[in-house]
Amino acid sequence: MKITKSFLLTLLFPSVLLAQDGPKPYGVLPSERQLLWHEMETYCLIHYTPTTFQNKEWGYGDADPSIFNPKQFNAEQIAAAAAAGGFKGLVSVAKHHDGFCLWPTATTSYGVKSSPWKNGKGDMVKEFMEAAHQQGLKFGVYLSAWDRNDTRYGTSAYPEAYRAQLTELMTQYGELFTSWHDGANGGDGYYGGKNEKRIIDRTTYYAWHEKTWPIVRKNQPLAVIFSDVGPDMRWVGNEHGFADETSWATYTPKGIDGRVPVPGDSDYSESPSGTRNGDFWIPAECDVPQRPGWFYHPDQDAKVKTPNQLFEIYLKSVGRGANMNLGLAPMPEGYLHANDVKSLEAFGQKLEKTFAKNLAEGATIKASNIRANADKFGPKWILDHDRYSYYASDDAIHEPILELTLPTAQTFDLIRLRENIKLGQRLDSVLIEYMEKGEWKQLAKATSIGANRIVKLDKPVTASQLRISLFAPVAPTLSDFGLYREFDEPFAFDESGKEYVKLSPSDYSIKTAKGLTKSNDNNPATFESLTAFQEGVIFQVGTTVSAIAYLPRQDGIKEGTALTYEVATSSDGKVWKVIKAGEFSNISANPIEQVIHFDTPVKTKFIRFTPKETIGKTFSVASFTLFK
């Protein structure tokens, strides 16, 4: 009888052969659709509805469809700009909160089929899809659950209509990579002319788990579902585009006061950080607009994020295990402003040139331990450009050390690490050191490695020897290690945008609450808070005013933030005429400066700003600005 060598090894060293099978998975694991999503890293979200033509951030649902008639709509230009930026997907806001549908849905007449665009025969979602595919981008859709136009909203009939809309989108536009569901739902709206506030029970109204999300799973099994609480990726908890320094892909959604966590009604305290050893694999998505707002506003043409600002977002989103979702805002004409396009292209070049070459390539690597001394688990695999080949230690070794010797000294300021997340998020932390004058010196520490961890050093470092210490509760599985030098070059926009001239302090004074000095100290970190604000804030002015800006507090606390407002003028401070009223849409999630443009410039003695509704029981303001 022939006895093979492998059979004898099995008898003599069973633990060795078991080790060669690879480490057992640790904790919850990503699904196939989530793995594909992690590999994308970046994509774009397009906001373009009648709200664009109204110069608003959220539509009320009352816009006449006749205003939606872009004369030069160019989905190809938008998709090409996204591709030039290195983005891997495009998401169409098929319906925002205003309820206007960009595809010819059978569920409502409020949409493109009632607009003059292409004589009511157009399908903008389809055009975005085709343009995305032409550029090699994946495609997805956003469908707002809140509908401020639909008279059925708040009744049992609306969720059925919403699910019918979702079914149309899931079955008519090819393979989709995501179905995106916003947390904003319920509140003031047009509602077929009722003009009222409608509040729904967010935990039950949409039947997310029972009826709505199963539509996505059935028709688009590889599409990841986004909402505040997953189930595939979570909102990071802000609209700055930053995940926490430590941001786990694992997450345990939490409800409020015992309620089931659902979009728009959840405890967001761990959204930026995730939950170590959480119940589910729900990594963060960092959604952030390229401009201050999600929709196009002419006064933001000079405020488009620069390539370096976008790169910082990339490092603090993708570089912290999340994905980056950048909001694009076409102009009313139907294409992106030149500043937006130029910034995207330069960002794409910056990404490509920064990560073109791993400066650690060719390094000799020694490991303090290699799993079963097997080549397939050796340290060389951390340099092979494969996310899923990996170095691993024996099961009993949780803190192995890798020493790298580079062929020649290299200068770098970025360090990238990845785990093989098919086996879970195993690493608690890493310590990276470099050899200087015969001594090991600390270079960087990092936590929550996961799909991507990019560490930016305070300044470039030149080294030829590095040491990586891994710390995990189980055998770690490191799949990537890279050294890079950030590419940088001068950048300037070709168009400066419209200039708005601020009034100097000598042109006006605040007559409320002893002048609200912190609202005029040029320091956005300070703020004023009023408990009695029903009479408004009164400005005495001595010149013509065309706009007023309100900046909410910037400390991350929402208490006192104005949600709705009224602006009035007076010649004597007694008789007032209202000249503007409205809402600060999305200010809770995106607390940027809110500019109220008057229909015509006013020359008056007094201007009164009154917050009509605030978060909590107070009114807070970081700064007021008046413009000529």
C-alpha positions as CSV (number, residue, x, y, z in Angstrom):
1,M,0.0,0.0,0.0
2,K,1.3,3.4,-1.0
3,I,1.5,5.9,1.9
4,T,1.8,9.6,0.8
5,K,3.8,12.2,2.5
6,S,0.8,14.4,3.0
7,F,-1.0,11.5,4.7
8,L,1.9,11.1,7.2
9,L,1.9,14.8,7.8
10,T,-1.8,14.7,8.6
11,L,-1.1,12.0,11.2
12,L,2.0,13.6,12.7
13,F,1.2,17.3,12.4
14,P,-2.6,17.9,12.1
15,S,-2.4,21.3,13.6
16,V,0.0,22.4,10.9
17,L,-2.3,21.4,8.1
18,L,-5.3,23.0,9.8
19,A,-3.3,26.2,10.1
20,Q,-2.7,26.1,6.4
21,D,-6.4,26.2,5.8
22,G,-6.3,29.8,7.0
23,P,-7.7,31.6,10.0
24,K,-11.3,31.2,11.0
25,P,-13.5,34.3,10.3
26,Y,-13.8,36.8,13.1
27,G,-17.1,38.5,14.0
28,V,-19.7,39.5,11.4
29,L,-18.6,39.5,7.8
30,P,-19.4,41.6,4.7
31,S,-21.7,40.3,2.1
32,E,-20.8,39.9,-1.6
33,R,-22.6,43.2,-2.3
34,Q,-20.7,45.0,0.5
35,L,-17.4,43.7,-0.8
36,L,-18.1,45.1,-4.2
37,W,-19.1,48.4,-2.6
38,H,-15.9,48.6,-0.5
39,E,-13.9,48.1,-3.7
40,M,-15.6,51.1,-5.3
41,E,-14.5,53.6,-2.6
42,T,-16.0,56.7,-4.3
43,Y,-19.1,57.7,-6.2
44,C,-21.3,60.8,-6.9
45,L,-24.8,61.8,-6.1
46,I,-26.7,64.2,-8.4
47,H,-29.3,66.6,-7.1
48,Y,-31.3,68.1,-9.9
49,T,-35.1,68.8,-9.7
50,P,-37.3,71.9,-9.9
51,T,-35.6,72.9,-6.6
52,T,-32.6,73.8,-8.7
53,F,-34.7,76.3,-10.7
54,Q,-36.1,77.8,-7.5
55,N,-32.6,78.3,-6.0
56,K,-33.6,76.4,-2.9
57,E,-32.0,73.6,-0.9
58,W,-35.2,71.7,-0.3
59,G,-38.3,72.0,-2.5
60,Y,-41.6,72.5,-0.7
61,G,-43.5,70.4,-3.3
62,D,-45.4,73.3,-4.8
63,A,-43.2,74.1,-7.8
64,D,-45.0,74.2,-11.1
65,P,-43.6,71.5,-13.4
66,S,-43.4,74.0,-16.2
67,I,-40.3,75.5,-14.7
68,F,-38.4,72.3,-15.2
69,N,-37.1,72.7,-18.8
70,P,-33.3,72.5,-19.0
71,K,-32.4,73.8,-22.4
72,Q,-28.9,72.2,-22.5
73,F,-29.2,69.1,-20.3
74,N,-26.0,67.1,-20.7
75,A,-25.8,63.9,-18.7
76,E,-22.7,63.0,-20.6
77,Q,-20.9,66.1,-19.3
78,I,-21.8,65.3,-15.7
79,A,-20.8,61.6,-15.9
80,A,-17.5,62.5,-17.7
81,A,-16.7,64.9,-15.0
82,A,-17.3,62.3,-12.3
83,A,-15.2,59.8,-14.1
84,A,-12.4,62.3,-14.5
85,G,-12.5,62.7,-10.8
86,G,-11.8,59.0,-10.3
87,F,-15.3,58.2,-9.1
88,K,-16.6,54.7,-9.7
89,G,-20.3,55.3,-9.7
90,L,-23.2,57.8,-10.3
91,V,-26.4,58.0,-8.2
92,S,-29.4,59.8,-9.6
93,V,-31.7,61.6,-7.1
94,A,-34.8,60.2,-8.9
95,K,-37.1,61.9,-6.5
96,H,-36.1,64.3,-3.8
97,H,-38.4,65.6,-0.9
98,D,-40.2,67.9,-3.4
99,G,-41.8,64.8,-4.9
100,F,-40.9,65.6,-8.5
101,C,-40.1,62.3,-10.3
102,L,-37.3,62.4,-12.9
103,W,-38.7,59.3,-14.7
104,P,-42.1,58.8,-16.2
105,T,-43.6,57.0,-13.2
106,A,-47.1,55.5,-13.3
107,T,-47.7,56.5,-9.7
108,T,-48.1,60.3,-10.0
109,S,-48.4,63.0,-12.6
110,Y,-45.9,65.2,-10.7
111,G,-42.7,64.7,-12.7
112,V,-41.0,65.0,-16.0
113,K,-44.0,63.8,-17.9
114,S,-45.9,66.9,-16.9
115,S,-42.9,69.2,-17.7
116,P,-42.1,70.9,-21.0
117,W,-38.7,69.2,-21.0
118,K,-38.7,67.0,-24.2
119,N,-42.4,67.7,-24.4
120,G,-43.1,65.5,-21.4
121,K,-41.5,62.4,-23.1
122,G,-38.1,62.5,-21.4
123,D,-36.6,60.1,-18.8
124,M,-33.8,61.8,-17.0
125,V,-33.0,58.7,-14.8
126,K,-32.4,56.7,-18.0
127,E,-30.2,59.4,-19.5
128,F,-28.1,59.5,-16.3
129,M,-27.9,55.7,-16.4
130,E,-26.7,55.6,-20.0
131,A,-24.2,58.3,-19.5
132,A,-22.8,56.5,-16.4
133,H,-22.4,53.3,-18.3
134,Q,-20.7,55.1,-21.2
135,Q,-18.1,56.3,-18.8
136,G,-17.6,52.9,-17.2
137,L,-19.4,53.9,-14.0
138,K,-21.8,51.9,-12.0
139,F,-25.3,53.4,-11.5
140,G,-27.7,53.7,-8.6
141,V,-30.8,55.6,-7.5
142,Y,-31.9,57.7,-4.6
143,L,-35.7,57.7,-3.8
144,S,-36.9,60.1,-1.1
145,A,-39.4,58.5,1.2
146,W,-40.8,61.9,2.2
147,D,-42.9,63.5,-0.5
148,R,-44.0,67.1,0.1
149,N,-46.1,67.2,-3.0
150,D,-48.2,64.0,-2.8
151,T,-51.6,64.6,-1.1
152,R,-51.5,60.9,-0.1
153,Y,-48.5,61.4,2.2
154,G,-49.4,60.5,5.8
155,T,-52.2,58.1,4.7
156,S,-51.9,54.3,4.2
157,A,-52.1,54.8,0.4
158,Y,-48.7,56.6,0.1
159,P,-46.4,53.8,1.3
160,E,-47.9,51.6,-1.4
161,A,-47.3,54.3,-4.0
162,Y,-43.7,54.7,-2.7
163,R,-43.1,51.0,-3.0
164,A,-44.5,51.0,-6.5
165,Q,-42.0,53.8,-7.4
166,L,-39.2,51.8,-5.9
167,T,-40.2,48.7,-7.9
168,E,-40.2,50.8,-11.1
169,L,-36.7,52.0,-10.4
170,M,-35.4,48.6,-9.4
171,T,-36.7,46.9,-12.6
172,Q,-36.3,49.5,-15.4
173,Y,-32.7,50.7,-15.2
174,G,-30.5,47.7,-15.5
175,E,-28.1,46.5,-12.8
176,L,-27.9,49.0,-9.9
177,F,-25.2,49.2,-7.3
178,T,-27.2,51.0,-4.6
179,S,-30.7,52.0,-3.5
180,W,-30.3,55.2,-1.4
181,H,-32.9,56.1,1.3
182,D,-32.7,59.4,3.1
183,G,-33.6,59.9,6.7
184,A,-35.6,63.1,6.3
185,N,-39.3,62.3,6.3
186,G,-42.4,64.0,7.7
187,G,-43.0,67.8,8.2
188,D,-44.3,70.8,6.4
189,G,-45.3,70.5,2.8
190,Y,-47.6,71.4,-0.1
191,Y,-49.4,68.0,0.0
192,G,-51.7,68.7,-3.0
193,G,-52.4,72.2,-1.8
194,K,-53.2,71.5,1.9
195,N,-50.0,73.4,3.0
196,E,-49.7,71.7,6.3
197,K,-47.5,69.7,8.6
198,R,-47.8,66.0,8.5
199,I,-46.1,63.7,11.0
200,I,-45.9,60.0,10.5
201,D,-44.7,57.2,12.8
202,R,-41.3,56.6,11.3
203,T,-40.9,53.2,13.0
204,T,-43.9,51.7,11.2
205,Y,-45.1,53.9,8.3
206,Y,-42.7,52.7,5.6
207,A,-42.5,49.0,6.7
208,W,-38.8,49.2,5.7
209,H,-37.8,45.7,6.7
210,E,-41.1,44.0,6.1
211,K,-42.1,45.4,2.7
212,T,-39.9,48.1,1.3
213,W,-36.3,46.9,1.3
214,P,-37.3,43.3,0.2
215,I,-38.2,45.0,-3.1
216,V,-34.5,45.9,-3.5
217,R,-33.3,42.5,-2.4
218,K,-35.6,40.7,-4.9
219,N,-34.9,42.8,-7.9
220,Q,-31.3,44.0,-7.3
221,P,-29.6,41.4,-5.1
222,L,-26.1,43.1,-5.5
223,A,-27.4,46.6,-4.7
224,V,-26.3,47.9,-1.3
225,I,-29.1,49.7,0.6
226,F,-28.1,53.0,2.3
227,S,-30.0,54.6,5.2
228,D,-29.2,56.1,8.5
229,V,-29.0,52.6,10.0
230,G,-28.1,50.3,7.0
231,P,-28.8,47.6,6.4
232,D,-25.7,47.6,4.1
233,M,-24.0,51.0,4.8
234,R,-24.8,53.7,7.4
235,W,-24.9,57.5,7.4
236,V,-21.7,58.7,9.0
237,G,-23.6,61.2,11.1
238,N,-22.5,64.4,9.4
239,E,-22.3,66.0,6.0
240,H,-18.7,67.2,6.3
241,G,-17.5,63.9,4.7
242,F,-15.4,62.8,7.7
243,A,-15.6,59.5,9.6
244,D,-14.1,59.4,13.1
245,E,-10.4,58.7,13.4
246,T,-11.5,55.3,14.7
247,S,-14.4,54.1,12.5
248,W,-15.4,50.4,12.6
249,A,-17.2,48.7,9.8
250,T,-19.2,46.8,12.4
251,Y,-22.2,48.6,13.9
252,T,-25.1,48.0,16.2
253,P,-28.0,50.3,15.3
254,K,-29.7,51.8,18.4
255,G,-33.2,53.2,18.7
256,I,-34.4,56.0,20.9
257,D,-36.5,55.4,24.0
258,G,-36.9,51.7,23.1
259,R,-38.1,52.3,19.6
260,V,-36.8,50.3,16.7
261,P,-34.0,52.1,14.9
262,V,-35.2,53.3,11.4
263,P,-34.2,56.0,9.0
264,G,-34.9,59.4,10.6
265,D,-35.4,58.0,14.1
266,S,-32.2,56.6,15.5
267,D,-29.5,57.2,18.0
268,Y,-26.6,58.5,15.9
269,S,-24.0,58.7,18.6
270,E,-22.0,55.9,17.2
271,S,-22.6,56.6,13.5
272,P,-19.2,58.3,13.0
273,S,-17.3,55.6,14.9
274,G,-19.2,52.4,14.4
275,T,-19.3,49.7,17.1
276,R,-16.3,47.5,17.8
277,N,-17.5,43.9,17.5
278,G,-21.0,45.2,16.5
279,D,-23.9,43.0,15.6
280,F,-23.8,43.8,11.9
281,W,-21.3,44.7,9.1
282,I,-22.6,48.2,8.3
283,P,-19.7,50.4,7.3
284,A,-20.0,54.2,7.1
285,E,-20.8,56.2,3.9
286,C,-19.5,59.8,4.0
287,D,-21.9,61.9,1.9
288,V,-20.8,65.5,1.3
289,P,-21.7,68.1,-1.3
290,Q,-19.0,69.5,-3.7
291,R,-20.4,72.9,-2.9
292,P,-21.7,74.1,0.5
293,G,-25.2,72.9,-0.5
294,W,-26.5,69.9,-2.3
295,F,-28.4,71.9,-5.0
296,Y,-26.9,74.5,-7.2
297,H,-26.9,78.1,-6.0
298,P,-25.2,80.9,-8.0
299,D,-23.7,82.5,-4.9
300,Q,-21.7,79.3,-4.3
301,D,-19.8,79.3,-7.6
302,A,-16.7,80.6,-5.8
303,K,-17.2,78.1,-2.9
304,V,-16.6,74.8,-4.8
305,K,-14.3,72.5,-2.9
306,T,-10.8,72.5,-4.2
307,P,-8.9,69.3,-5.1
308,N,-7.0,69.5,-1.8
309,Q,-10.2,69.8,0.1
310,L,-11.6,66.8,-1.7
311,F,-8.4,64.9,-1.0
312,E,-8.8,65.6,2.7
313,I,-12.3,64.2,2.6
314,Y,-11.0,61.2,0.7
315,L,-8.4,60.6,3.5
316,K,-11.0,61.0,6.2
317,S,-13.6,58.8,4.5
318,V,-12.1,56.2,2.3
319,G,-8.9,56.4,4.4
320,R,-11.0,55.5,7.5
321,G,-12.7,52.5,6.0
322,A,-15.8,54.3,4.7
323,N,-16.8,55.3,1.2
324,M,-17.0,58.8,-0.2
325,N,-20.2,60.0,-1.8
326,L,-19.7,63.4,-3.4
327,G,-22.8,65.5,-4.2
328,L,-22.9,67.1,-7.7
329,A,-25.2,70.1,-8.4
330,P,-25.9,70.8,-12.1
331,M,-27.0,74.4,-13.0
332,P,-30.5,75.1,-14.2
333,E,-29.2,74.8,-17.8
334,G,-28.6,71.1,-17.1
335,Y,-24.8,70.7,-16.7
336,L,-22.0,71.3,-14.2
337,H,-20.4,74.7,-13.7
338,A,-16.9,75.1,-15.0
339,N,-15.5,75.4,-11.5
340,D,-17.0,72.1,-10.5
341,V,-15.6,70.3,-13.5
342,K,-12.1,71.7,-13.1
343,S,-12.0,70.7,-9.4
344,L,-13.1,67.2,-10.2
345,E,-10.6,66.7,-12.9
346,A,-7.7,68.0,-10.8
347,F,-8.8,65.8,-7.9
348,G,-8.8,62.8,-10.1
349,Q,-5.2,63.6,-11.3
350,K,-4.2,64.1,-7.6
351,L,-5.5,60.7,-6.7
352,E,-3.9,59.0,-9.7
353,K,-0.5,60.6,-9.2
354,T,-0.5,60.2,-5.4
355,F,-1.2,56.4,-5.5
356,A,0.5,55.6,-8.8
357,K,3.4,53.8,-7.2
358,N,3.8,52.1,-3.9
359,L,7.1,53.2,-2.6
360,A,7.4,50.0,-0.5
361,E,7.5,47.8,-3.6
362,G,10.5,45.5,-3.7
363,A,11.0,45.6,0.0
364,T,12.4,42.6,1.9
365,I,10.0,41.6,4.7
366,K,10.7,39.5,7.7
367,A,7.9,38.3,10.0
368,S,8.2,37.3,13.6
369,N,5.7,34.5,12.8
370,I,4.2,33.1,9.7
371,R,1.1,30.9,9.8
372,A,2.3,27.3,9.6
373,N,5.5,28.7,7.9
374,A,3.4,28.5,4.7
375,D,4.3,30.6,1.7
376,K,0.6,31.4,1.0
377,F,0.4,33.3,4.4
378,G,3.8,34.9,4.0
379,P,4.4,38.7,4.3
380,K,5.2,39.2,0.6
381,W,1.4,39.2,-0.1
382,I,1.0,42.7,1.5
383,L,2.7,44.2,-1.5
384,D,0.9,42.3,-4.4
385,H,-1.9,44.8,-5.1
386,D,-4.6,42.2,-4.1
387,R,-7.0,43.1,-1.4
388,Y,-7.7,39.5,-0.5
389,S,-4.3,37.8,-0.5
390,Y,-2.8,38.3,2.9
391,Y,-0.2,37.7,5.6
392,A,-1.4,35.8,8.6
393,S,0.2,34.5,11.8
394,D,-0.6,31.3,13.7
395,D,-3.7,31.3,15.8
396,A,-1.9,31.7,19.0
397,I,0.1,34.7,17.8
398,H,-2.0,37.9,18.1
399,E,0.7,40.5,18.0
400,P,3.2,39.6,15.2
401,I,5.8,42.1,13.9
402,L,6.8,42.7,10.3
403,E,10.1,44.4,9.4
404,L,10.5,45.9,6.0
405,T,13.8,46.8,4.3
406,L,13.4,49.0,1.2
407,P,15.8,48.7,-1.7
408,T,16.6,52.4,-1.3
409,A,15.5,55.1,1.1
410,Q,12.1,56.6,0.2
411,T,10.4,59.8,1.1
412,F,6.7,59.5,1.9
413,D,3.9,61.2,3.9
414,L,1.0,58.7,3.4
415,I,0.8,55.1,4.8
416,R,-2.0,52.8,3.6
417,L,-3.0,49.5,5.3
418,R,-5.8,47.0,4.5
419,E,-7.1,43.8,6.1
420,N,-8.6,40.9,4.2
421,I,-12.1,41.8,5.3
422,K,-13.5,38.6,4.0
423,L,-12.3,37.2,7.3
424,G,-13.7,40.1,9.3
425,Q,-12.3,43.3,10.9
426,R,-9.7,41.7,13.1
427,L,-7.0,44.3,13.9
428,D,-7.5,46.5,16.9
429,S,-4.5,48.7,16.0
430,V,-1.1,48.9,14.4
431,L,2.1,50.7,15.4
432,I,4.5,51.7,12.6
433,E,8.1,52.6,13.4
434,Y,11.1,53.6,11.3
435,M,14.8,53.2,11.8
436,E,16.8,56.4,12.4
437,K,20.4,56.3,13.4
438,G,20.2,52.8,14.6
439,E,17.1,53.3,16.7
440,W,13.4,52.5,16.1
441,K,11.3,55.6,16.3
442,Q,7.5,55.8,16.3
443,L,6.1,57.0,13.0
444,A,2.3,56.4,13.3
445,K,-0.4,54.6,15.1
446,A,-3.8,53.6,13.7
447,T,-6.9,51.8,14.7
448,S,-9.9,50.2,12.9
449,I,-7.9,49.1,9.8
450,G,-10.6,47.2,7.8
451,A,-11.0,47.8,4.1
452,N,-8.8,50.9,4.1
453,R,-6.7,52.8,6.5
454,I,-4.7,55.8,5.2
455,V,-2.5,57.6,7.7
456,K,-1.3,61.1,6.8
457,L,2.0,62.1,8.5
458,D,2.5,65.6,9.8
459,K,5.5,65.9,7.4
460,P,7.3,63.8,4.9
461,V,9.7,61.2,6.3
462,T,12.7,59.5,4.6
463,A,13.4,55.9,5.6
464,S,14.6,52.6,4.4
465,Q,13.6,50.4,7.3
466,L,10.2,50.1,8.9
467,R,8.6,48.0,11.5
468,I,4.9,47.1,11.7
469,S,3.5,45.8,15.0
470,L,0.0,44.3,14.7
471,F,-2.4,44.0,17.6
472,A,-5.6,41.9,17.4
473,P,-7.7,39.6,19.6
474,V,-7.1,36.8,17.0
475,A,-4.5,36.1,14.3
476,P,-4.4,39.2,12.1
477,T,-4.7,39.1,8.3
478,L,-3.0,42.1,6.8
479,S,-3.5,42.3,3.0
480,D,-1.9,45.6,2.0
481,F,0.9,48.0,3.1
482,G,1.8,51.0,1.0
483,L,4.0,54.1,1.3
484,Y,3.0,57.1,-0.9
485,R,3.9,60.8,-1.4
486,E,1.0,63.2,-1.8
487,F,1.0,64.9,-5.2
488,D,0.4,68.6,-5.0
489,E,0.4,71.4,-7.5
490,P,-1.0,74.9,-7.7
491,F,-4.7,75.2,-8.4
492,A,-7.1,78.1,-9.1
493,F,-10.6,78.3,-10.5
494,D,-11.0,80.0,-13.9
495,E,-14.2,81.8,-12.8
496,S,-14.3,83.7,-9.5
497,G,-18.1,83.7,-9.2
498,K,-20.3,86.6,-8.2
499,E,-18.8,88.8,-5.5
500,Y,-21.1,89.7,-2.6
501,V,-19.9,92.7,-0.6
502,K,-20.3,92.5,3.1
503,L,-21.3,95.5,5.1
504,S,-18.7,96.8,7.5
505,P,-19.5,97.0,11.3
506,S,-19.8,100.7,10.9
507,D,-22.7,100.3,8.5
508,Y,-25.1,98.7,11.0
509,S,-25.6,97.8,14.6
510,I,-27.6,95.1,16.5
511,K,-30.2,96.5,18.9
512,T,-31.1,93.2,20.4
513,A,-29.6,91.7,23.6
514,K,-26.8,94.2,24.1
515,G,-25.6,93.8,20.5
516,L,-25.1,90.1,20.4
517,T,-21.4,90.7,20.3
518,K,-20.3,87.1,19.6
519,S,-22.4,87.1,16.4
520,N,-20.2,89.9,15.0
521,D,-16.7,88.9,16.3
522,N,-15.5,87.1,13.1
523,N,-15.1,83.9,15.1
524,P,-17.4,81.1,14.0
525,A,-16.4,79.0,17.1
526,T,-18.3,81.4,19.4
527,F,-22.0,81.9,19.5
528,E,-24.9,83.7,21.2
529,S,-27.9,82.0,22.7
530,L,-31.2,83.6,23.5
531,T,-34.1,82.2,25.5
532,A,-36.4,85.2,24.5
533,F,-36.3,85.5,20.7
534,Q,-39.9,85.8,19.7
535,E,-39.5,89.5,18.9
536,G,-36.6,88.8,16.6
537,V,-33.1,90.3,16.2
538,I,-33.2,94.0,15.0
539,F,-30.5,95.6,12.9
540,Q,-30.2,99.3,12.5
541,V,-28.7,100.0,9.1
542,G,-27.5,103.0,7.3
543,T,-27.2,101.7,3.7
544,T,-28.8,99.5,1.2
545,V,-29.0,95.8,2.0
546,S,-29.5,93.0,-0.5
547,A,-29.1,89.9,1.7
548,I,-28.6,88.6,5.2
549,A,-26.7,85.5,6.2
550,Y,-27.2,83.4,9.3
551,L,-24.6,81.0,10.5
552,P,-25.8,78.4,13.1
553,R,-23.5,77.4,16.0
554,Q,-20.6,75.3,14.8
555,D,-19.8,73.2,17.9
556,G,-21.8,70.2,16.7
557,I,-24.8,70.9,19.1
558,K,-28.1,71.6,17.4
559,E,-29.9,73.3,20.2
560,G,-31.1,76.7,19.2
561,T,-30.6,76.3,15.4
562,A,-33.2,78.2,13.4
563,L,-35.4,76.0,11.2
564,T,-37.7,78.7,9.7
565,Y,-37.4,82.4,9.6
566,E,-39.1,85.8,8.7
567,V,-37.3,89.0,7.6
568,A,-39.1,92.3,8.0
569,T,-38.2,96.0,7.4
570,S,-39.3,99.2,9.2
571,S,-38.7,102.9,9.0
572,D,-39.5,103.6,12.6
573,G,-39.0,100.3,14.4
574,K,-42.7,100.0,15.1
575,V,-44.5,99.2,11.9
576,W,-43.0,96.2,10.1
577,K,-43.4,94.8,6.6
578,V,-42.4,91.2,6.0
579,I,-40.2,90.9,2.9
580,K,-39.0,87.3,3.1
581,A,-40.0,84.1,4.9
582,G,-39.0,80.5,4.5
583,E,-37.1,77.5,5.9
584,F,-33.5,76.6,6.3
585,S,-33.6,73.3,4.6
586,N,-31.3,70.5,5.8
587,I,-29.6,72.9,8.3
588,S,-29.7,70.2,11.0
589,A,-27.6,67.8,9.1
590,N,-25.5,70.4,7.2
591,P,-25.1,73.5,9.4
592,I,-23.6,75.8,6.9
593,E,-24.1,79.6,6.5
594,Q,-27.7,80.3,5.2
595,V,-28.0,83.3,2.9
596,I,-31.3,85.0,2.5
597,H,-31.4,87.0,-0.7
598,F,-34.0,89.8,-0.9
599,D,-36.1,90.0,-4.1
600,T,-34.8,93.6,-4.5
601,P,-32.2,95.5,-2.4
602,V,-33.8,97.4,0.5
603,K,-32.9,100.8,1.9
604,T,-34.5,101.1,5.3
605,K,-33.6,102.1,8.9
606,F,-34.4,98.8,10.5
607,I,-34.3,95.1,9.5
608,R,-35.7,92.4,11.7
609,F,-34.7,88.7,11.6
610,T,-37.1,86.5,13.5
611,P,-36.5,82.7,14.0
612,K,-40.0,81.3,13.8
613,E,-39.1,77.7,14.7
614,T,-35.9,76.4,16.3
615,I,-34.5,73.2,17.6
616,G,-35.2,73.1,21.3
617,K,-36.4,76.1,23.2
618,T,-33.7,78.7,22.5
619,F,-32.2,80.5,19.5
620,S,-28.5,80.4,18.8
621,V,-26.3,82.2,16.3
622,A,-22.6,82.0,15.5
623,S,-22.7,85.0,13.2
624,F,-24.9,87.4,11.2
625,T,-23.7,89.0,8.0
626,L,-25.3,91.7,6.0
627,F,-24.6,92.3,2.3
628,K,-24.8,95.4,0.1
